[in-house]
């Protein structure tokens, strides 16, 4: 075996997308990305592509890659390093996955300890479906299962909105960006593995080419004592990675507004708008043990589970 290893550059986005598509089809991940989506990942705040990415090449074909992200804040007083990557199905069994891990683990330690000196570090790997090659690799290196997530899907061509759902939302516009960020940080403060989004990373998320603000919704409070930055009660943010398929990326409700059905109402508005715009399908991912009962909410709206994914972790 003879491959060349080098960091991923913007010019590599097309080859990276081809590899991602091969992985999605072979491993049934449903994670399809356009080259422009992946190029954006190289520009994320806090990411140094020269140090935080690595790819193996056979000529002009990317056959394996690794990608490191370290969270912008602490989660449960720990530093979370997310280790991502994959090996082309035709190149498995040749040690490329182990080579990626041999590179990414020490880099994860170094970057996490540089940003948060003295804090515990958690290596986290999204392993896809149970029994995947990534899961086996993680287990062999001392990682253990930490959390399970469900991918859910809804057929918009046959879906009907729940009865008696009221309209409470408005489309997402730039002037409520900071309000959305603050609402998100509060809504997800009790979620597993979540850390606060800083302004730079939040702005980067809302500026992504896949974000669909016109199909996203936010519910604002009518309390006069709250500033505009604290006026968002609940929100649903939507993206589009595959034409005709809406991805529900984030759903959150501030504690003060929970129990009022805002998430259900907003999600129904988003799905209705997507159906009217010609979308044929909606997808989302949810923590199977979400403390807010999100799984039940999505099932009531009409989503069904299509696969279960597992996250493995190892503490340092």
VOROGU-453576 format. One record per residue (C-alpha): residue number from 1; residue in three letters; x, z, y. Coordinates in nm, 3 decimals. Example, Ala and Ser with C-alpha at 12.3 -4.5 7.8 and 13.67 -1.06 7.14 Angstrom:
% VOROGU-453576
NODE seq type       X       Z       Y
NODE   1  ALA   1.230   0.780  -0.450
NODE   2  SER   1.367   0.714  -0.106
% end
This chain:
% VOROGU-453576
NODE seq type       X       Z       Y
NODE   1  UNK   0.000   0.000   0.000
NODE   2  UNK   0.133  -0.094   0.341
NODE   3  UNK  -0.061  -0.004   0.655
NODE   4  UNK   0.034   0.053   1.015
NODE   5  UNK  -0.079   0.372   1.190
NODE   6  UNK  -0.140   0.381   1.564
NODE   7  UNK  -0.377   0.543   1.817
NODE   8  UNK  -0.706   0.371   1.891
NODE   9  UNK  -0.717   0.174   2.217
NODE  10  UNK  -1.011   0.014   2.402
NODE  11  UNK  -0.900  -0.326   2.272
NODE  12  UNK  -0.959  -0.196   1.918
NODE  13  UNK  -1.330  -0.125   1.976
NODE  14  UNK  -1.455  -0.434   1.791
NODE  15  UNK  -1.248  -0.357   1.481
NODE  16  UNK  -1.355   0.007   1.500
NODE  17  UNK  -1.721  -0.099   1.514
NODE  18  UNK  -1.671  -0.320   1.207
NODE  19  UNK  -1.528  -0.023   1.016
NODE  20  UNK  -1.811   0.203   1.134
NODE  21  UNK  -2.069  -0.052   1.017
NODE  22  UNK  -1.903  -0.077   0.675
NODE  23  UNK  -1.912   0.304   0.645
NODE  24  UNK  -2.276   0.324   0.759
NODE  25  UNK  -2.388   0.067   0.503
NODE  26  UNK  -2.186   0.197   0.212
NODE  27  UNK  -2.241   0.570   0.271
NODE  28  UNK  -2.599   0.545   0.400
NODE  29  UNK  -2.522   0.727   0.726
NODE  30  UNK  -2.734   0.503   0.952
NODE  31  UNK  -2.465   0.549   1.218
NODE  32  UNK  -2.432   0.201   1.365
NODE  33  UNK  -2.239   0.154   1.690
NODE  34  UNK  -2.163  -0.136   1.918
NODE  35  UNK  -1.800  -0.178   2.032
NODE  36  UNK  -1.902  -0.067   2.382
NODE  37  UNK  -2.035   0.264   2.245
NODE  38  UNK  -1.705   0.339   2.075
NODE  39  UNK  -1.500   0.233   2.377
NODE  40  UNK  -1.693   0.493   2.577
NODE  41  UNK  -1.583   0.762   2.334
NODE  42  UNK  -1.221   0.693   2.428
NODE  43  UNK  -1.309   0.771   2.791
NODE  44  UNK  -1.487   1.100   2.724
NODE  45  UNK  -1.371   1.393   2.939
NODE  46  UNK  -1.116   1.600   2.752
NODE  47  UNK  -1.016   1.318   2.515
NODE  48  UNK  -0.665   1.171   2.516
NODE  49  UNK  -0.688   0.864   2.289
NODE  50  UNK  -0.311   0.846   2.251
NODE  51  UNK  -0.302   1.198   2.106
NODE  52  UNK  -0.655   1.251   1.971
NODE  53  UNK  -0.717   0.931   1.772
NODE  54  UNK  -0.535   0.754   1.492
NODE  55  UNK  -0.614   0.444   1.287
NODE  56  UNK  -0.467   0.267   0.986
NODE  57  UNK  -0.445  -0.110   1.001
NODE  58  UNK  -0.409  -0.382   0.742
NODE  59  UNK  -0.329  -0.676   0.965
NODE  60  UNK  -0.617  -0.707   1.211
NODE  61  UNK  -0.851  -0.488   1.004
NODE  62  UNK  -0.895  -0.118   1.076
NODE  63  UNK  -0.920   0.046   0.735
NODE  64  UNK  -0.923   0.417   0.828
NODE  65  UNK  -0.942   0.632   1.138
NODE  66  UNK  -0.938   0.989   1.263
NODE  67  UNK  -1.089   1.124   1.584
NODE  68  UNK  -1.056   1.473   1.732
NODE  69  UNK  -1.277   1.651   1.984
NODE  70  UNK  -1.240   2.010   2.101
NODE  71  UNK  -1.551   2.167   2.256
NODE  72  UNK  -1.549   2.224   2.632
NODE  73  UNK  -1.650   2.589   2.587
NODE  74  UNK  -1.648   2.865   2.330
NODE  75  UNK  -1.923   2.899   2.069
NODE  76  UNK  -1.969   3.251   1.934
NODE  77  UNK  -1.629   3.335   2.086
NODE  78  UNK  -1.459   3.069   1.876
NODE  79  UNK  -1.297   2.737   1.964
NODE  80  UNK  -1.457   2.452   1.773
NODE  81  UNK  -1.248   2.148   1.685
NODE  82  UNK  -1.456   1.859   1.547
NODE  83  UNK  -1.262   1.645   1.302
NODE  84  UNK  -1.409   1.300   1.250
NODE  85  UNK  -1.304   0.989   1.067
NODE  86  UNK  -1.353   0.765   0.769
NODE  87  UNK  -1.189   0.530   0.521
NODE  88  UNK  -1.314   0.180   0.445
NODE  89  UNK  -1.486   0.172   0.103
NODE  90  UNK  -1.242  -0.092  -0.025
NODE  91  UNK  -0.942   0.126   0.067
NODE  92  UNK  -1.049   0.457  -0.082
NODE  93  UNK  -0.847   0.634  -0.347
NODE  94  UNK  -0.515   0.545  -0.184
NODE  95  UNK  -0.449   0.863   0.011
NODE  96  UNK  -0.563   0.743   0.354
NODE  97  UNK  -0.816   1.025   0.396
NODE  98  UNK  -0.550   1.283   0.317
NODE  99  UNK  -0.314   1.116   0.561
NODE 100  UNK  -0.576   1.137   0.838
NODE 101  UNK  -0.630   1.506   0.763
NODE 102  UNK  -0.256   1.577   0.755
NODE 103  UNK  -0.239   1.440   1.110
NODE 104  UNK  -0.562   1.574   1.257
NODE 105  UNK  -0.550   1.937   1.143
NODE 106  UNK  -0.228   2.038   1.321
NODE 107  UNK  -0.333   1.841   1.627
NODE 108  UNK  -0.665   2.029   1.627
NODE 109  UNK  -0.485   2.363   1.615
NODE 110  UNK  -0.245   2.269   1.893
NODE 111  UNK  -0.514   2.136   2.127
NODE 112  UNK  -0.758   2.422   2.063
NODE 113  UNK  -0.494   2.691   2.117
NODE 114  UNK  -0.367   2.518   2.429
NODE 115  UNK  -0.715   2.518   2.585
NODE 116  UNK  -0.820   2.863   2.467
NODE 117  UNK  -0.510   3.073   2.397
NODE 118  UNK  -0.565   3.364   2.165
NODE 119  UNK  -0.913   3.261   2.054
NODE 120  UNK  -1.005   3.192   1.689
NODE 121  UNK  -1.022   2.824   1.593
NODE 122  UNK  -1.280   2.661   1.366
NODE 123  UNK  -1.218   2.320   1.213
NODE 124  UNK  -1.554   2.146   1.171
NODE 125  UNK  -1.621   1.831   0.968
NODE 126  UNK  -1.943   1.632   0.960
NODE 127  UNK  -1.940   1.524   0.595
NODE 128  UNK  -2.252   1.309   0.581
NODE 129  UNK  -2.475   1.328   0.275
NODE 130  UNK  -2.423   1.586   0.004
NODE 131  UNK  -2.177   1.455  -0.257
NODE 132  UNK  -2.003   1.214  -0.018
NODE 133  UNK  -1.628   1.141  -0.046
NODE 134  UNK  -1.581   1.323   0.286
NODE 135  UNK  -1.744   1.635   0.140
NODE 136  UNK  -1.514   1.623  -0.161
NODE 137  UNK  -1.209   1.583   0.064
NODE 138  UNK  -1.317   1.875   0.282
NODE 139  UNK  -1.375   2.102  -0.019
NODE 140  UNK  -1.036   2.011  -0.164
NODE 141  UNK  -0.869   2.122   0.160
NODE 142  UNK  -1.036   2.463   0.170
NODE 143  UNK  -1.342   2.389   0.385
NODE 144  UNK  -1.678   2.537   0.288
NODE 145  UNK  -2.040   2.435   0.366
NODE 146  UNK  -2.153   2.581   0.698
NODE 147  UNK  -2.479   2.409   0.791
NODE 148  UNK  -2.723   2.144   0.677
NODE 149  UNK  -2.893   1.890   0.902
NODE 150  UNK  -3.178   1.650   0.835
NODE 151  UNK  -3.204   1.294   0.956
NODE 152  UNK  -3.568   1.218   1.034
NODE 153  UNK  -3.754   0.894   1.102
NODE 154  UNK  -4.087   0.780   1.240
NODE 155  UNK  -4.241   0.433   1.210
NODE 156  UNK  -4.371   0.356   1.559
NODE 157  UNK  -4.563   0.051   1.440
NODE 158  UNK  -4.806   0.271   1.247
NODE 159  UNK  -4.776   0.602   1.436
NODE 160  UNK  -5.062   0.761   1.624
NODE 161  UNK  -5.009   1.031   1.882
NODE 162  UNK  -5.133   1.381   1.792
NODE 163  UNK  -5.481   1.449   1.927
NODE 164  UNK  -5.534   1.630   2.258
NODE 165  UNK  -5.172   1.601   2.371
NODE 166  UNK  -5.145   1.649   2.746
NODE 167  UNK  -4.904   1.473   2.983
NODE 168  UNK  -4.650   1.710   3.131
NODE 169  UNK  -4.338   1.502   3.188
NODE 170  UNK  -4.167   1.263   3.423
NODE 171  UNK  -3.892   1.008   3.356
NODE 172  UNK  -3.535   1.130   3.395
NODE 173  UNK  -3.372   1.039   3.727
NODE 174  UNK  -3.030   1.128   3.875
NODE 175  UNK  -3.157   1.399   4.109
NODE 176  UNK  -3.255   1.625   3.819
NODE 177  UNK  -2.927   1.582   3.628
NODE 178  UNK  -2.796   1.928   3.715
NODE 179  UNK  -3.134   2.082   3.636
NODE 180  UNK  -3.124   1.915   3.295
NODE 181  UNK  -2.773   2.044   3.230
NODE 182  UNK  -2.866   2.402   3.313
NODE 183  UNK  -3.183   2.381   3.106
NODE 184  UNK  -2.986   2.241   2.813
NODE 185  UNK  -2.720   2.512   2.828
NODE 186  UNK  -2.987   2.781   2.824
NODE 187  UNK  -3.204   2.613   2.561
NODE 188  UNK  -2.912   2.570   2.320
NODE 189  UNK  -2.742   2.904   2.384
NODE 190  UNK  -2.892   3.042   2.061
NODE 191  UNK  -2.823   2.729   1.853
NODE 192  UNK  -2.558   2.727   1.582
NODE 193  UNK  -2.221   2.592   1.695
NODE 194  UNK  -2.338   2.505   2.046
NODE 195  UNK  -2.116   2.547   2.352
NODE 196  UNK  -2.202   2.495   2.717
NODE 197  UNK  -2.180   2.145   2.861
NODE 198  UNK  -1.972   2.133   3.176
NODE 199  UNK  -2.070   1.898   3.462
NODE 200  UNK  -1.815   1.631   3.368
NODE 201  UNK  -1.922   1.604   3.005
NODE 202  UNK  -2.289   1.615   3.097
NODE 203  UNK  -2.246   1.337   3.353
NODE 204  UNK  -2.056   1.134   3.095
NODE 205  UNK  -2.345   1.170   2.848
NODE 206  UNK  -2.607   1.058   3.100
NODE 207  UNK  -2.391   0.764   3.208
NODE 208  UNK  -2.348   0.624   2.857
NODE 209  UNK  -2.470   0.270   2.792
NODE 210  UNK  -2.695   0.393   2.511
NODE 211  UNK  -2.887   0.647   2.725
NODE 212  UNK  -3.243   0.544   2.810
NODE 213  UNK  -3.355   0.748   3.115
NODE 214  UNK  -3.682   0.556   3.156
NODE 215  UNK  -3.783   0.659   2.804
NODE 216  UNK  -3.662   1.019   2.842
NODE 217  UNK  -3.885   1.290   2.984
NODE 218  UNK  -3.852   1.624   3.165
NODE 219  UNK  -4.109   1.890   3.251
NODE 220  UNK  -4.052   2.070   3.580
NODE 221  UNK  -4.177   2.412   3.677
NODE 222  UNK  -4.421   2.465   3.963
NODE 223  UNK  -4.268   2.802   4.052
NODE 224  UNK  -4.171   2.801   4.421
NODE 225  UNK  -3.912   3.077   4.376
NODE 226  UNK  -3.683   2.857   4.166
NODE 227  UNK  -3.423   2.619   4.310
NODE 228  UNK  -3.427   2.248   4.217
NODE 229  UNK  -3.124   2.313   3.994
NODE 230  UNK  -3.330   2.559   3.788
NODE 231  UNK  -3.660   2.371   3.793
NODE 232  UNK  -3.642   2.197   3.454
NODE 233  UNK  -3.847   2.380   3.192
NODE 234  UNK  -3.808   2.135   2.902
NODE 235  UNK  -3.670   1.788   2.829
NODE 236  UNK  -3.637   1.510   2.572
NODE 237  UNK  -3.342   1.272   2.608
NODE 238  UNK  -3.342   0.940   2.426
NODE 239  UNK  -3.074   0.683   2.339
NODE 240  UNK  -3.067   0.341   2.177
NODE 241  UNK  -2.778   0.244   1.948
NODE 242  UNK  -2.961  -0.018   1.740
NODE 243  UNK  -3.194  -0.264   1.910
NODE 244  UNK  -3.555  -0.164   1.861
NODE 245  UNK  -3.471   0.185   1.735
NODE 246  UNK  -3.500   0.485   1.966
NODE 247  UNK  -3.277   0.782   1.892
NODE 248  UNK  -3.408   1.119   2.013
NODE 249  UNK  -3.077   1.276   2.108
NODE 250  UNK  -3.174   1.612   2.262
NODE 251  UNK  -3.490   1.821   2.278
NODE 252  UNK  -3.483   2.157   2.453
NODE 253  UNK  -3.700   2.419   2.620
NODE 254  UNK  -3.588   2.709   2.838
NODE 255  UNK  -3.679   3.052   2.706
NODE 256  UNK  -3.918   3.115   2.994
NODE 257  UNK  -4.123   2.810   2.893
NODE 258  UNK  -4.129   2.844   2.516
NODE 259  UNK  -4.460   2.875   2.336
NODE 260  UNK  -4.645   2.641   2.572
NODE 261  UNK  -4.616   2.322   2.367
NODE 262  UNK  -4.392   2.145   2.618
NODE 263  UNK  -4.154   1.999   2.360
NODE 264  UNK  -4.443   1.856   2.158
NODE 265  UNK  -4.602   1.707   2.468
NODE 266  UNK  -4.277   1.557   2.598
NODE 267  UNK  -4.180   1.415   2.261
NODE 268  UNK  -4.522   1.256   2.226
NODE 269  UNK  -4.482   1.098   2.570
NODE 270  UNK  -4.140   0.960   2.475
NODE 271  UNK  -4.267   0.813   2.149
NODE 272  UNK  -4.572   0.664   2.319
NODE 273  UNK  -4.354   0.502   2.585
NODE 274  UNK  -4.118   0.368   2.320
NODE 275  UNK  -4.404   0.219   2.117
NODE 276  UNK  -4.547   0.056   2.427
NODE 277  UNK  -4.202  -0.087   2.508
NODE 278  UNK  -4.187  -0.254   2.167
NODE 279  UNK  -3.966  -0.015   1.975
NODE 280  UNK  -4.039  -0.018   1.603
NODE 281  UNK  -3.874   0.307   1.495
NODE 282  UNK  -3.759   0.648   1.619
NODE 283  UNK  -3.487   0.864   1.464
NODE 284  UNK  -3.341   1.208   1.520
NODE 285  UNK  -3.126   1.475   1.357
NODE 286  UNK  -3.220   1.842   1.331
NODE 287  UNK  -3.056   2.163   1.216
NODE 288  UNK  -3.241   2.265   0.900
NODE 289  UNK  -3.221   2.628   1.008
NODE 290  UNK  -3.297   2.581   1.378
NODE 291  UNK  -3.407   2.913   1.533
NODE 292  UNK  -3.671   2.737   1.745
NODE 293  UNK  -3.867   2.588   1.455
NODE 294  UNK  -3.770   2.236   1.557
NODE 295  UNK  -3.807   2.098   1.204
NODE 296  UNK  -4.175   2.192   1.193
NODE 297  UNK  -4.232   2.048   1.540
NODE 298  UNK  -4.093   1.710   1.439
NODE 299  UNK  -4.296   1.704   1.119
NODE 300  UNK  -4.615   1.780   1.311
NODE 301  UNK  -4.547   1.493   1.552
NODE 302  UNK  -4.502   1.256   1.258
NODE 303  UNK  -4.133   1.246   1.162
NODE 304  UNK  -4.028   1.252   0.795
NODE 305  UNK  -3.692   1.349   0.646
NODE 306  UNK  -3.483   1.060   0.513
NODE 307  UNK  -3.152   1.233   0.425
NODE 308  UNK  -2.970   1.566   0.441
NODE 309  UNK  -2.621   1.594   0.588
NODE 310  UNK  -2.376   1.880   0.555
NODE 311  UNK  -2.116   2.025   0.792
NODE 312  UNK  -1.810   2.189   0.640
NODE 313  UNK  -1.590   2.434   0.829
NODE 314  UNK  -1.261   2.615   0.793
NODE 315  UNK  -1.151   2.906   1.011
NODE 316  UNK  -0.793   2.936   1.125
% end
